[in-house]
Amino acid sequence: MFTVIFGREGCPYCVRAKDLAERLSNERDDFKFRYIDIIKEGVSKADLEKSAGKPCPTVPQIFVDQDHIGGFTEFEAYAKENLGLYQ
């Protein structure tokens, strides 16, 4: 499973998403992730919306195996349901 997190510096939910991904990566052999700072990498809102196939008004925007999951709240719920988070 490969997860990509698009975020930016100074965003508390981006930090939480990255921290959660680091935790999952440490706990599971089948979980890998990449964090992309949209400002440093020059990723625009339009780029994110094209990849997600819908409006992306906020960051982070998170994709698991190229499927758009949503933001931090959706990622945490996905991890609880599919990856055994908090069990």
PDB file of N, CA, C and O in Angstrom:
ATOM      1  N   MET A   1       0.845  -1.165   0.000  1.00  0.00           N
ATOM      2  CA  MET A   1       0.000   0.000   0.000  1.00  0.00           C
ATOM      3  C   MET A   1       0.894   1.233   0.000  1.00  0.00           C
ATOM      4  O   MET A   1       1.793   1.369   0.830  1.00  0.00           O
ATOM      5  N   PHE A   2       0.631   2.127  -0.944  1.00  0.00           N
ATOM      6  CA  PHE A   2       1.427   3.349  -1.037  1.00  0.00           C
ATOM      7  C   PHE A   2       0.506   4.556  -0.926  1.00  0.00           C
ATOM      8  O   PHE A   2      -0.470   4.677  -1.666  1.00  0.00           O
ATOM      9  N   THR A   3       0.824   5.433  -0.007  1.00  0.00           N
ATOM     10  CA  THR A   3       0.017   6.614   0.267  1.00  0.00           C
ATOM     11  C   THR A   3       0.803   7.867  -0.079  1.00  0.00           C
ATOM     12  O   THR A   3       1.993   7.974   0.218  1.00  0.00           O
ATOM     13  N   VAL A   4       0.118   8.816  -0.712  1.00  0.00           N
ATOM     14  CA  VAL A   4       0.717  10.112  -1.023  1.00  0.00           C
ATOM     15  C   VAL A   4      -0.105  11.182  -0.315  1.00  0.00           C
ATOM     16  O   VAL A   4      -1.326  11.246  -0.455  1.00  0.00           O
ATOM     17  N   ILE A   5       0.589  12.014   0.442  1.00  0.00           N
ATOM     18  CA  ILE A   5      -0.043  13.111   1.176  1.00  0.00           C
ATOM     19  C   ILE A   5       0.440  14.418   0.571  1.00  0.00           C
ATOM     20  O   ILE A   5       1.637  14.705   0.562  1.00  0.00           O
ATOM     21  N   PHE A   6      -0.501  15.209   0.065  1.00  0.00           N
ATOM     22  CA  PHE A   6      -0.187  16.545  -0.438  1.00  0.00           C
ATOM     23  C   PHE A   6      -0.541  17.534   0.665  1.00  0.00           C
ATOM     24  O   PHE A   6      -1.694  17.608   1.090  1.00  0.00           O
ATOM     25  N   GLY A   7       0.443  18.290   1.125  1.00  0.00           N
ATOM     26  CA  GLY A   7       0.221  19.244   2.197  1.00  0.00           C
ATOM     27  C   GLY A   7       1.100  20.464   2.023  1.00  0.00           C
ATOM     28  O   GLY A   7       1.725  20.663   0.981  1.00  0.00           O
ATOM     29  N   ARG A   8       1.133  21.275   3.064  1.00  0.00           N
ATOM     30  CA  ARG A   8       1.978  22.470   3.031  1.00  0.00           C
ATOM     31  C   ARG A   8       2.447  22.791   4.439  1.00  0.00           C
ATOM     32  O   ARG A   8       1.849  22.370   5.430  1.00  0.00           O
ATOM     33  N   GLU A   9       3.528  23.545   4.499  1.00  0.00           N
ATOM     34  CA  GLU A   9       4.083  23.969   5.781  1.00  0.00           C
ATOM     35  C   GLU A   9       3.079  24.843   6.524  1.00  0.00           C
ATOM     36  O   GLU A   9       2.378  25.651   5.915  1.00  0.00           O
ATOM     37  N   GLY A  10       3.015  24.680   7.835  1.00  0.00           N
ATOM     38  CA  GLY A  10       2.138  25.511   8.650  1.00  0.00           C
ATOM     39  C   GLY A  10       0.708  25.013   8.742  1.00  0.00           C
ATOM     40  O   GLY A  10      -0.141  25.682   9.330  1.00  0.00           O
ATOM     41  N   CYS A  11       0.429  23.862   8.178  1.00  0.00           N
ATOM     42  CA  CYS A  11      -0.921  23.297   8.182  1.00  0.00           C
ATOM     43  C   CYS A  11      -1.004  22.214   9.258  1.00  0.00           C
ATOM     44  O   CYS A  11      -0.369  21.169   9.119  1.00  0.00           O
ATOM     45  N   PRO A  12      -1.774  22.439  10.330  1.00  0.00           N
ATOM     46  CA  PRO A  12      -1.813  21.458  11.414  1.00  0.00           C
ATOM     47  C   PRO A  12      -2.367  20.097  10.997  1.00  0.00           C
ATOM     48  O   PRO A  12      -1.907  19.067  11.490  1.00  0.00           O
ATOM     49  N   TYR A  13      -3.345  20.081  10.101  1.00  0.00           N
ATOM     50  CA  TYR A  13      -3.885  18.794   9.659  1.00  0.00           C
ATOM     51  C   TYR A  13      -2.899  18.052   8.763  1.00  0.00           C
ATOM     52  O   TYR A  13      -2.909  16.822   8.716  1.00  0.00           O
ATOM     53  N   CYS A  14      -2.058  18.780   8.060  1.00  0.00           N
ATOM     54  CA  CYS A  14      -0.999  18.149   7.264  1.00  0.00           C
ATOM     55  C   CYS A  14       0.008  17.470   8.186  1.00  0.00           C
ATOM     56  O   CYS A  14       0.465  16.359   7.914  1.00  0.00           O
ATOM     57  N   VAL A  15       0.347  18.143   9.272  1.00  0.00           N
ATOM     58  CA  VAL A  15       1.269  17.571  10.257  1.00  0.00           C
ATOM     59  C   VAL A  15       0.659  16.308  10.861  1.00  0.00           C
ATOM     60  O   VAL A  15       1.344  15.297  11.011  1.00  0.00           O
ATOM     61  N   ARG A  16      -0.616  16.364  11.203  1.00  0.00           N
ATOM     62  CA  ARG A  16      -1.288  15.198  11.786  1.00  0.00           C
ATOM     63  C   ARG A  16      -1.325  14.039  10.798  1.00  0.00           C
ATOM     64  O   ARG A  16      -1.114  12.889  11.183  1.00  0.00           O
ATOM     65  N   ALA A  17      -1.594  14.332   9.524  1.00  0.00           N
ATOM     66  CA  ALA A  17      -1.626  13.278   8.503  1.00  0.00           C
ATOM     67  C   ALA A  17      -0.251  12.647   8.334  1.00  0.00           C
ATOM     68  O   ALA A  17      -0.129  11.426   8.236  1.00  0.00           O
ATOM     69  N   LYS A  18       0.775  13.475   8.299  1.00  0.00           N
ATOM     70  CA  LYS A  18       2.141  12.959   8.158  1.00  0.00           C
ATOM     71  C   LYS A  18       2.529  12.125   9.379  1.00  0.00           C
ATOM     72  O   LYS A  18       3.136  11.063   9.234  1.00  0.00           O
ATOM     73  N   ASP A  19       2.185  12.593  10.573  1.00  0.00           N
ATOM     74  CA  ASP A  19       2.477  11.835  11.795  1.00  0.00           C
ATOM     75  C   ASP A  19       1.769  10.481  11.789  1.00  0.00           C
ATOM     76  O   ASP A  19       2.353   9.468  12.170  1.00  0.00           O
ATOM     77  N   LEU A  20       0.509  10.470  11.354  1.00  0.00           N
ATOM     78  CA  LEU A  20      -0.238   9.221  11.281  1.00  0.00           C
ATOM     79  C   LEU A  20       0.397   8.271  10.267  1.00  0.00           C
ATOM     80  O   LEU A  20       0.522   7.074  10.526  1.00  0.00           O
ATOM     81  N   ALA A  21       0.795   8.806   9.119  1.00  0.00           N
ATOM     82  CA  ALA A  21       1.446   7.978   8.099  1.00  0.00           C
ATOM     83  C   ALA A  21       2.769   7.413   8.614  1.00  0.00           C
ATOM     84  O   ALA A  21       3.097   6.259   8.343  1.00  0.00           O
ATOM     85  N   GLU A  22       3.521   8.214   9.349  1.00  0.00           N
ATOM     86  CA  GLU A  22       4.780   7.724   9.925  1.00  0.00           C
ATOM     87  C   GLU A  22       4.515   6.605  10.928  1.00  0.00           C
ATOM     88  O   GLU A  22       5.241   5.611  10.966  1.00  0.00           O
ATOM     89  N   ARG A  23       3.484   6.770  11.727  1.00  0.00           N
ATOM     90  CA  ARG A  23       3.118   5.724  12.692  1.00  0.00           C
ATOM     91  C   ARG A  23       2.748   4.432  11.967  1.00  0.00           C
ATOM     92  O   ARG A  23       3.226   3.355  12.323  1.00  0.00           O
ATOM     93  N   LEU A  24       1.896   4.545  10.950  1.00  0.00           N
ATOM     94  CA  LEU A  24       1.489   3.357  10.194  1.00  0.00           C
ATOM     95  C   LEU A  24       2.682   2.703   9.508  1.00  0.00           C
ATOM     96  O   LEU A  24       2.784   1.477   9.459  1.00  0.00           O
ATOM     97  N   SER A  25       3.570   3.518   8.986  1.00  0.00           N
ATOM     98  CA  SER A  25       4.765   3.003   8.316  1.00  0.00           C
ATOM     99  C   SER A  25       5.652   2.229   9.287  1.00  0.00           C
ATOM    100  O   SER A  25       6.246   1.217   8.914  1.00  0.00           O
ATOM    101  N   ASN A  26       5.744   2.696  10.519  1.00  0.00           N
ATOM    102  CA  ASN A  26       6.545   2.019  11.542  1.00  0.00           C
ATOM    103  C   ASN A  26       5.890   0.736  12.045  1.00  0.00           C
ATOM    104  O   ASN A  26       6.574  -0.213  12.428  1.00  0.00           O
ATOM    105  N   GLU A  27       4.547   0.717  12.038  1.00  0.00           N
ATOM    106  CA  GLU A  27       3.816  -0.430  12.578  1.00  0.00           C
ATOM    107  C   GLU A  27       3.543  -1.522  11.550  1.00  0.00           C
ATOM    108  O   GLU A  27       3.345  -2.682  11.910  1.00  0.00           O
ATOM    109  N   ARG A  28       3.532  -1.152  10.274  1.00  0.00           N
ATOM    110  CA  ARG A  28       3.126  -2.107   9.236  1.00  0.00           C
ATOM    111  C   ARG A  28       4.188  -2.205   8.151  1.00  0.00           C
ATOM    112  O   ARG A  28       4.714  -1.193   7.688  1.00  0.00           O
ATOM    113  N   ASP A  29       4.495  -3.422   7.756  1.00  0.00           N
ATOM    114  CA  ASP A  29       5.450  -3.631   6.667  1.00  0.00           C
ATOM    115  C   ASP A  29       4.849  -3.294   5.307  1.00  0.00           C
ATOM    116  O   ASP A  29       5.578  -3.009   4.357  1.00  0.00           O
ATOM    117  N   ASP A  30       3.514  -3.326   5.211  1.00  0.00           N
ATOM    118  CA  ASP A  30       2.850  -3.125   3.927  1.00  0.00           C
ATOM    119  C   ASP A  30       2.407  -1.680   3.695  1.00  0.00           C
ATOM    120  O   ASP A  30       1.666  -1.414   2.749  1.00  0.00           O
ATOM    121  N   PHE A  31       2.842  -0.746   4.534  1.00  0.00           N
ATOM    122  CA  PHE A  31       2.434   0.656   4.389  1.00  0.00           C
ATOM    123  C   PHE A  31       3.651   1.531   4.135  1.00  0.00           C
ATOM    124  O   PHE A  31       4.578   1.575   4.944  1.00  0.00           O
ATOM    125  N   LYS A  32       3.639   2.222   3.011  1.00  0.00           N
ATOM    126  CA  LYS A  32       4.682   3.194   2.660  1.00  0.00           C
ATOM    127  C   LYS A  32       3.977   4.490   2.275  1.00  0.00           C
ATOM    128  O   LYS A  32       2.833   4.476   1.820  1.00  0.00           O
ATOM    129  N   PHE A  33       4.675   5.613   2.463  1.00  0.00           N
ATOM    130  CA  PHE A  33       4.059   6.886   2.085  1.00  0.00           C
ATOM    131  C   PHE A  33       5.105   7.883   1.606  1.00  0.00           C
ATOM    132  O   PHE A  33       6.307   7.736   1.828  1.00  0.00           O
ATOM    133  N   ARG A  34       4.581   8.903   0.937  1.00  0.00           N
ATOM    134  CA  ARG A  34       5.395  10.044   0.515  1.00  0.00           C
ATOM    135  C   ARG A  34       4.613  11.310   0.855  1.00  0.00           C
ATOM    136  O   ARG A  34       3.420  11.415   0.572  1.00  0.00           O
ATOM    137  N   TYR A  35       5.301  12.259   1.461  1.00  0.00           N
ATOM    138  CA  TYR A  35       4.705  13.561   1.766  1.00  0.00           C
ATOM    139  C   TYR A  35       5.217  14.557   0.741  1.00  0.00           C
ATOM    140  O   TYR A  35       6.424  14.683   0.536  1.00  0.00           O
ATOM    141  N   ILE A  36       4.300  15.264   0.100  1.00  0.00           N
ATOM    142  CA  ILE A  36       4.671  16.259  -0.905  1.00  0.00           C
ATOM    143  C   ILE A  36       4.209  17.629  -0.427  1.00  0.00           C
ATOM    144  O   ILE A  36       3.014  17.854  -0.232  1.00  0.00           O
ATOM    145  N   ASP A  37       5.157  18.542  -0.240  1.00  0.00           N
ATOM    146  CA  ASP A  37       4.847  19.931   0.105  1.00  0.00           C
ATOM    147  C   ASP A  37       4.445  20.629  -1.191  1.00  0.00           C
ATOM    148  O   ASP A  37       5.271  20.814  -2.084  1.00  0.00           O
ATOM    149  N   ILE A  38       3.171  21.018  -1.291  1.00  0.00           N
ATOM    150  CA  ILE A  38       2.668  21.562  -2.554  1.00  0.00           C
ATOM    151  C   ILE A  38       3.326  22.886  -2.929  1.00  0.00           C
ATOM    152  O   ILE A  38       3.435  23.202  -4.113  1.00  0.00           O
ATOM    153  N   ILE A  39       3.762  23.658  -1.948  1.00  0.00           N
ATOM    154  CA  ILE A  39       4.428  24.929  -2.234  1.00  0.00           C
ATOM    155  C   ILE A  39       5.827  24.669  -2.793  1.00  0.00           C
ATOM    156  O   ILE A  39       6.193  25.209  -3.837  1.00  0.00           O
ATOM    157  N   LYS A  40       6.598  23.848  -2.101  1.00  0.00           N
ATOM    158  CA  LYS A  40       7.965  23.557  -2.539  1.00  0.00           C
ATOM    159  C   LYS A  40       8.008  22.821  -3.873  1.00  0.00           C
ATOM    160  O   LYS A  40       8.921  23.026  -4.673  1.00  0.00           O
ATOM    161  N   GLU A  41       7.007  21.956  -4.111  1.00  0.00           N
ATOM    162  CA  GLU A  41       6.982  21.150  -5.337  1.00  0.00           C
ATOM    163  C   GLU A  41       6.218  21.820  -6.475  1.00  0.00           C
ATOM    164  O   GLU A  41       6.204  21.308  -7.594  1.00  0.00           O
ATOM    165  N   GLY A  42       5.584  22.955  -6.203  1.00  0.00           N
ATOM    166  CA  GLY A  42       4.861  23.677  -7.246  1.00  0.00           C
ATOM    167  C   GLY A  42       3.583  22.992  -7.707  1.00  0.00           C
ATOM    168  O   GLY A  42       3.210  23.097  -8.876  1.00  0.00           O
ATOM    169  N   VAL A  43       2.911  22.294  -6.801  1.00  0.00           N
ATOM    170  CA  VAL A  43       1.653  21.618  -7.122  1.00  0.00           C
ATOM    171  C   VAL A  43       0.516  22.608  -6.879  1.00  0.00           C
ATOM    172  O   VAL A  43       0.390  23.163  -5.788  1.00  0.00           O
ATOM    173  N   SER A  44      -0.302  22.824  -7.893  1.00  0.00           N
ATOM    174  CA  SER A  44      -1.392  23.792  -7.773  1.00  0.00           C
ATOM    175  C   SER A  44      -2.683  23.123  -7.304  1.00  0.00           C
ATOM    176  O   SER A  44      -2.812  21.898  -7.319  1.00  0.00           O
ATOM    177  N   LYS A  45      -3.622  23.949  -6.894  1.00  0.00           N
ATOM    178  CA  LYS A  45      -4.950  23.465  -6.520  1.00  0.00           C
ATOM    179  C   LYS A  45      -5.593  22.759  -7.708  1.00  0.00           C
ATOM    180  O   LYS A  45      -6.247  21.729  -7.542  1.00  0.00           O
ATOM    181  N   ALA A  46      -5.410  23.307  -8.894  1.00  0.00           N
ATOM    182  CA  ALA A  46      -5.961  22.688 -10.106  1.00  0.00           C
ATOM    183  C   ALA A  46      -5.361  21.305 -10.340  1.00  0.00           C
ATOM    184  O   ALA A  46      -6.065  20.384 -10.755  1.00  0.00           O
ATOM    185  N   ASP A  47      -4.063  21.154 -10.075  1.00  0.00           N
ATOM    186  CA  ASP A  47      -3.415  19.840 -10.208  1.00  0.00           C
ATOM    187  C   ASP A  47      -4.056  18.825  -9.261  1.00  0.00           C
ATOM    188  O   ASP A  47      -4.353  17.698  -9.658  1.00  0.00           O
ATOM    189  N   LEU A  48      -4.266  19.227  -8.018  1.00  0.00           N
ATOM    190  CA  LEU A  48      -4.883  18.332  -7.036  1.00  0.00           C
ATOM    191  C   LEU A  48      -6.304  17.965  -7.441  1.00  0.00           C
ATOM    192  O   LEU A  48      -6.708  16.806  -7.344  1.00  0.00           O
ATOM    193  N   GLU A  49      -7.055  18.956  -7.892  1.00  0.00           N
ATOM    194  CA  GLU A  49      -8.440  18.712  -8.277  1.00  0.00           C
ATOM    195  C   GLU A  49      -8.524  17.796  -9.491  1.00  0.00           C
ATOM    196  O   GLU A  49      -9.441  16.980  -9.591  1.00  0.00           O
ATOM    197  N   LYS A  50      -7.583  17.924 -10.406  1.00  0.00           N
ATOM    198  CA  LYS A  50      -7.554  17.038 -11.568  1.00  0.00           C
ATOM    199  C   LYS A  50      -7.281  15.604 -11.124  1.00  0.00           C
ATOM    200  O   LYS A  50      -7.926  14.675 -11.610  1.00  0.00           O
ATOM    201  N   SER A  51      -6.342  15.415 -10.214  1.00  0.00           N
ATOM    202  CA  SER A  51      -6.016  14.073  -9.715  1.00  0.00           C
ATOM    203  C   SER A  51      -7.165  13.475  -8.910  1.00  0.00           C
ATOM    204  O   SER A  51      -7.454  12.283  -9.020  1.00  0.00           O
ATOM    205  N   ALA A  52      -7.815  14.301  -8.105  1.00  0.00           N
ATOM    206  CA  ALA A  52      -8.899  13.821  -7.243  1.00  0.00           C
ATOM    207  C   ALA A  52     -10.205  13.640  -8.005  1.00  0.00           C
ATOM    208  O   ALA A  52     -11.048  12.825  -7.628  1.00  0.00           O
ATOM    209  N   GLY A  53     -10.362  14.401  -9.072  1.00  0.00           N
ATOM    210  CA  GLY A  53     -11.604  14.341  -9.828  1.00  0.00           C
ATOM    211  C   GLY A  53     -12.737  15.107  -9.173  1.00  0.00           C
ATOM    212  O   GLY A  53     -13.906  14.901  -9.497  1.00  0.00           O
ATOM    213  N   LYS A  54     -12.385  15.996  -8.247  1.00  0.00           N
ATOM    214  CA  LYS A  54     -13.386  16.821  -7.572  1.00  0.00           C
ATOM    215  C   LYS A  54     -12.690  17.998  -6.907  1.00  0.00           C
ATOM    216  O   LYS A  54     -11.462  18.014  -6.813  1.00  0.00           O
ATOM    217  N   PRO A  55     -13.457  18.993  -6.441  1.00  0.00           N
ATOM    218  CA  PRO A  55     -12.838  20.146  -5.787  1.00  0.00           C
ATOM    219  C   PRO A  55     -12.043  19.743  -4.543  1.00  0.00           C
ATOM    220  O   PRO A  55     -12.443  18.854  -3.791  1.00  0.00           O
ATOM    221  N   CYS A  56     -10.923  20.409  -4.349  1.00  0.00           N
ATOM    222  CA  CYS A  56     -10.057  20.186  -3.185  1.00  0.00           C
ATOM    223  C   CYS A  56      -9.796  21.534  -2.524  1.00  0.00           C
ATOM    224  O   CYS A  56      -8.762  22.154  -2.770  1.00  0.00           O
ATOM    225  N   PRO A  57     -10.730  21.993  -1.683  1.00  0.00           N
ATOM    226  CA  PRO A  57     -10.587  23.330  -1.111  1.00  0.00           C
ATOM    227  C   PRO A  57      -9.514  23.453  -0.035  1.00  0.00           C
ATOM    228  O   PRO A  57      -9.079  24.560   0.280  1.00  0.00           O
ATOM    229  N   THR A  58      -9.084  22.328   0.528  1.00  0.00           N
ATOM    230  CA  THR A  58      -8.126  22.376   1.633  1.00  0.00           C
ATOM    231  C   THR A  58      -7.033  21.330   1.446  1.00  0.00           C
ATOM    232  O   THR A  58      -7.136  20.449   0.593  1.00  0.00           O
ATOM    233  N   VAL A  59      -5.997  21.442   2.251  1.00  0.00           N
ATOM    234  CA  VAL A  59      -4.993  20.396   2.370  1.00  0.00           C
ATOM    235  C   VAL A  59      -5.020  19.928   3.818  1.00  0.00           C
ATOM    236  O   VAL A  59      -5.424  20.682   4.703  1.00  0.00           O
ATOM    237  N   PRO A  60      -4.599  18.708   4.067  1.00  0.00           N
ATOM    238  CA  PRO A  60      -3.978  17.794   3.120  1.00  0.00           C
ATOM    239  C   PRO A  60      -5.003  17.133   2.202  1.00  0.00           C
ATOM    240  O   PRO A  60      -6.192  17.060   2.513  1.00  0.00           O
ATOM    241  N   GLN A  61      -4.510  16.660   1.072  1.00  0.00           N
ATOM    242  CA  GLN A  61      -5.272  15.783   0.192  1.00  0.00           C
ATOM    243  C   GLN A  61      -4.480  14.490   0.117  1.00  0.00           C
ATOM    244  O   GLN A  61      -3.280  14.498  -0.157  1.00  0.00           O
ATOM    245  N   ILE A  62      -5.157  13.387   0.361  1.00  0.00           N
ATOM    246  CA  ILE A  62      -4.471  12.111   0.559  1.00  0.00           C
ATOM    247  C   ILE A  62      -4.996  11.063  -0.410  1.00  0.00           C
ATOM    248  O   ILE A  62      -6.202  10.910  -0.606  1.00  0.00           O
ATOM    249  N   PHE A  63      -4.047  10.345  -1.011  1.00  0.00           N
ATOM    250  CA  PHE A  63      -4.353   9.281  -1.960  1.00  0.00           C
ATOM    251  C   PHE A  63      -3.734   7.988  -1.450  1.00  0.00           C
ATOM    252  O   PHE A  63      -2.569   7.968  -1.051  1.00  0.00           O
ATOM    253  N   VAL A  64      -4.506   6.916  -1.462  1.00  0.00           N
ATOM    254  CA  VAL A  64      -4.003   5.592  -1.099  1.00  0.00           C
ATOM    255  C   VAL A  64      -4.081   4.724  -2.345  1.00  0.00           C
ATOM    256  O   VAL A  64      -5.160   4.519  -2.902  1.00  0.00           O
ATOM    257  N   ASP A  65      -2.940   4.217  -2.777  1.00  0.00           N
ATOM    258  CA  ASP A  65      -2.865   3.429  -4.015  1.00  0.00           C
ATOM    259  C   ASP A  65      -3.590   4.140  -5.159  1.00  0.00           C
ATOM    260  O   ASP A  65      -4.348   3.521  -5.905  1.00  0.00           O
ATOM    261  N   GLN A  66      -3.352   5.423  -5.284  1.00  0.00           N
ATOM    262  CA  GLN A  66      -3.870   6.313  -6.319  1.00  0.00           C
ATOM    263  C   GLN A  66      -5.363   6.616  -6.196  1.00  0.00           C
ATOM    264  O   GLN A  66      -5.912   7.314  -7.047  1.00  0.00           O
ATOM    265  N   ASP A  67      -6.033   6.107  -5.155  1.00  0.00           N
ATOM    266  CA  ASP A  67      -7.435   6.440  -4.913  1.00  0.00           C
ATOM    267  C   ASP A  67      -7.498   7.614  -3.944  1.00  0.00           C
ATOM    268  O   ASP A  67      -6.852   7.603  -2.896  1.00  0.00           O
ATOM    269  N   HIS A  68      -8.285   8.629  -4.304  1.00  0.00           N
ATOM    270  CA  HIS A  68      -8.418   9.805  -3.448  1.00  0.00           C
ATOM    271  C   HIS A  68      -9.219   9.439  -2.207  1.00  0.00           C
ATOM    272  O   HIS A  68     -10.353   8.970  -2.306  1.00  0.00           O
ATOM    273  N   ILE A  69      -8.625   9.657  -1.041  1.00  0.00           N
ATOM    274  CA  ILE A  69      -9.278   9.360   0.232  1.00  0.00           C
ATOM    275  C   ILE A  69      -9.945  10.614   0.789  1.00  0.00           C
ATOM    276  O   ILE A  69     -11.049  10.539   1.329  1.00  0.00           O
ATOM    277  N   GLY A  70      -9.289  11.761   0.664  1.00  0.00           N
ATOM    278  CA  GLY A  70      -9.799  13.014   1.206  1.00  0.00           C
ATOM    279  C   GLY A  70      -8.740  13.672   2.063  1.00  0.00           C
ATOM    280  O   GLY A  70      -7.550  13.622   1.753  1.00  0.00           O
ATOM    281  N   GLY A  71      -9.186  14.291   3.148  1.00  0.00           N
ATOM    282  CA  GLY A  71      -8.278  14.979   4.051  1.00  0.00           C
ATOM    283  C   GLY A  71      -7.891  14.113   5.241  1.00  0.00           C
ATOM    284  O   GLY A  71      -8.032  12.890   5.206  1.00  0.00           O
ATOM    285  N   PHE A  72      -7.402  14.762   6.295  1.00  0.00           N
ATOM    286  CA  PHE A  72      -6.932  14.014   7.464  1.00  0.00           C
ATOM    287  C   PHE A  72      -8.035  13.178   8.101  1.00  0.00           C
ATOM    288  O   PHE A  72      -7.816  12.010   8.422  1.00  0.00           O
ATOM    289  N   THR A  73      -9.217  13.759   8.289  1.00  0.00           N
ATOM    290  CA  THR A  73     -10.306  13.048   8.959  1.00  0.00           C
ATOM    291  C   THR A  73     -10.667  11.770   8.214  1.00  0.00           C
ATOM    292  O   THR A  73     -10.869  10.723   8.829  1.00  0.00           O
ATOM    293  N   GLU A  74     -10.748  11.857   6.887  1.00  0.00           N
ATOM    294  CA  GLU A  74     -11.069  10.685   6.075  1.00  0.00           C
ATOM    295  C   GLU A  74      -9.933   9.658   6.105  1.00  0.00           C
ATOM    296  O   GLU A  74     -10.173   8.451   6.106  1.00  0.00           O
ATOM    297  N   PHE A  75      -8.697  10.155   6.129  1.00  0.00           N
ATOM    298  CA  PHE A  75      -7.537   9.266   6.192  1.00  0.00           C
ATOM    299  C   PHE A  75      -7.514   8.508   7.516  1.00  0.00           C
ATOM    300  O   PHE A  75      -7.252   7.306   7.545  1.00  0.00           O
ATOM    301  N   GLU A  76      -7.787   9.212   8.608  1.00  0.00           N
ATOM    302  CA  GLU A  76      -7.819   8.558   9.911  1.00  0.00           C
ATOM    303  C   GLU A  76      -8.923   7.499   9.950  1.00  0.00           C
ATOM    304  O   GLU A  76      -8.706   6.397  10.455  1.00  0.00           O
ATOM    305  N   ALA A  77     -10.102   7.825   9.422  1.00  0.00           N
ATOM    306  CA  ALA A  77     -11.205   6.859   9.384  1.00  0.00           C
ATOM    307  C   ALA A  77     -10.840   5.653   8.517  1.00  0.00           C
ATOM    308  O   ALA A  77     -11.148   4.515   8.871  1.00  0.00           O
ATOM    309  N   TYR A  78     -10.189   5.904   7.391  1.00  0.00           N
ATOM    310  CA  TYR A  78      -9.741   4.821   6.511  1.00  0.00           C
ATOM    311  C   TYR A  78      -8.755   3.915   7.252  1.00  0.00           C
ATOM    312  O   TYR A  78      -8.845   2.691   7.165  1.00  0.00           O
ATOM    313  N   ALA A  79      -7.831   4.514   7.969  1.00  0.00           N
ATOM    314  CA  ALA A  79      -6.828   3.737   8.703  1.00  0.00           C
ATOM    315  C   ALA A  79      -7.475   2.912   9.813  1.00  0.00           C
ATOM    316  O   ALA A  79      -7.059   1.779  10.059  1.00  0.00           O
ATOM    317  N   LYS A  80      -8.479   3.459  10.481  1.00  0.00           N
ATOM    318  CA  LYS A  80      -9.191   2.705  11.515  1.00  0.00           C
ATOM    319  C   LYS A  80      -9.902   1.500  10.908  1.00  0.00           C
ATOM    320  O   LYS A  80      -9.837   0.393  11.442  1.00  0.00           O
ATOM    321  N   GLU A  81     -10.573   1.725   9.799  1.00  0.00           N
ATOM    322  CA  GLU A  81     -11.388   0.680   9.178  1.00  0.00           C
ATOM    323  C   GLU A  81     -10.554  -0.378   8.462  1.00  0.00           C
ATOM    324  O   GLU A  81     -10.886  -1.563   8.509  1.00  0.00           O
ATOM    325  N   ASN A  82      -9.481   0.036   7.803  1.00  0.00           N
ATOM    326  CA  ASN A  82      -8.745  -0.868   6.925  1.00  0.00           C
ATOM    327  C   ASN A  82      -7.368  -1.288   7.419  1.00  0.00           C
ATOM    328  O   ASN A  82      -6.824  -2.288   6.952  1.00  0.00           O
ATOM    329  N   LEU A  83      -6.799  -0.538   8.357  1.00  0.00           N
ATOM    330  CA  LEU A  83      -5.421  -0.800   8.762  1.00  0.00           C
ATOM    331  C   LEU A  83      -5.264  -1.105  10.249  1.00  0.00           C
ATOM    332  O   LEU A  83      -4.142  -1.222  10.742  1.00  0.00           O
ATOM    333  N   GLY A  84      -6.361  -1.231  10.952  1.00  0.00           N
ATOM    334  CA  GLY A  84      -6.300  -1.592  12.363  1.00  0.00           C
ATOM    335  C   GLY A  84      -5.791  -0.500  13.284  1.00  0.00           C
ATOM    336  O   GLY A  84      -5.266  -0.791  14.359  1.00  0.00           O
ATOM    337  N   LEU A  85      -5.939   0.752  12.878  1.00  0.00           N
ATOM    338  CA  LEU A  85      -5.483   1.860  13.713  1.00  0.00           C
ATOM    339  C   LEU A  85      -6.263   1.894  15.025  1.00  0.00           C
ATOM    340  O   LEU A  85      -7.480   1.711  15.038  1.00  0.00           O
ATOM    341  N   TYR A  86      -5.550   2.129  16.126  1.00  0.00           N
ATOM    342  CA  TYR A  86      -6.104   2.264  17.483  1.00  0.00           C
ATOM    343  C   TYR A  86      -6.694   0.965  18.031  1.00  0.00           C
ATOM    344  O   TYR A  86      -7.507   1.001  18.955  1.00  0.00           O
ATOM    345  N   GLN A  87      -6.298  -0.166  17.482  1.00  0.00           N
ATOM    346  CA  GLN A  87      -6.827  -1.438  18.007  1.00  0.00           C
ATOM    347  C   GLN A  87      -5.814  -2.109  18.884  1.00  0.00           C
ATOM    348  O   GLN A  87      -6.075  -3.187  19.416  1.00  0.00           O
TER     349      GLN A  87
END
